[in-house]
Amino acid sequence: MTEPRMVDVTVIETRIVPVPEPDWCVDPHDVAHHFTDLTHFGRQTTVSVDTPVGAVDFLSARISHAPYLEAQSEPYPVVGVALDLQADFQAEDVAGLTRELRAAADLLDEIAEQALRLRGGTE
C-alpha cells in the first residue's frame, strides 16, 4: 500500500491542517467548515433511465469517508447512495427500466467491493 498524499485543508478556524488524502479521493477540499466535517469523496457514478419525458438520473453512488466525525465515527469508507425515481411507464417500456435497475445493482456491488478492498488497504 502506498503512503497517502498530504493535502492542506483550511478549516473555519482559518487554520490550515495537513491531512492524509487517499488516492481515490477527488474532492479538492477547498474549505471544511469544521475539521470534523472533512469528508473524502470518490468519483460519483450516476445511472439514468429513459422515461416518457426524457432521460432521468435515478441513482448516484460513490465511496466516501469522514474519518474525523465525532458523533458517528466512520472508521472505514462507506458507499453513499442516492436513489430517486417517480415516473409512469408504458407497459412495453418497463423492460428498459428493469434492465437499468439490474445494471444499477451490478454497479452498487462493484462500488461496495471497492470499499471493502479499501478496508483492507489494498487500494
C-alpha angles and dihedrals in degrees: 000000000000122000111259117253116247123237129186114236122193110219127199091265083068093242127124117236121191111222133178111258120208116227092242095056114110098176113112091213093217093166135353114201090216129006090243089058093063108123129178113220128197125208111299117233121201130197122202136187132204112249131177088268095047137273115338126193105228105167136034127176140174142157116262136175129192100184096172100052113133103193098044111015120212105203090174136031114275133204112248112207130186116187124181132152131146115166142129115238132195108243092249091054096056091084089066091051094050090048090054091045090055090048089049091052090052090049092051090050090053093049091047090051090051091051090050091051089051089056088060092048094241094129 
